[in-house]
Amino acid sequence: MKATIKTQGRQFTVQEGDILQVNRYADTSAGDTVTIGEVLMVGEGAEASFGTPQIEGASVTATVLENKRDKKVVVFKKKRRKGYRRKRGHRQEISVIKIESIQN
């Protein structure tokens, strides 16, 4: 069974057993269980049911595998012939989650 969920400001289409990288869930550690209540679609093919915008009572349960930091993104600004250069970096905090079950 497939489900389209909305979490951390992004939408994902998931199945049981999928592993995702999402923005870090606050106050979680490896092994914690997270319940995602914003389910937009459940099912496949002709049996799919869609919410307006969410399906009431549907939820997806996921387990946090690890919390880590993503790859560094370099932000470089330059104005030519002016001697203006700025270099900054950013590493996003992410959670790696595994989808355990989908309830509708």
Secondary structure as GFF3:
##gff-version 3
##sequence-region A 1 104
A	DSSP	beta_strand	2	7	.	.	.	ID=ss1
A	DSSP	beta_strand	10	15	.	.	.	ID=ss2
A	DSSP	beta_strand	19	23	.	.	.	ID=ss3
A	DSSP	beta_strand	33	36	.	.	.	ID=ss4
A	DSSP	beta_strand	39	42	.	.	.	ID=ss5
A	DSSP	three_ten_helix	45	47	.	.	.	ID=ss6
A	DSSP	beta_strand	49	50	.	.	.	ID=ss7
A	DSSP	beta_strand	59	79	.	.	.	ID=ss8
A	DSSP	beta_strand	84	103	.	.	.	ID=ss9
###
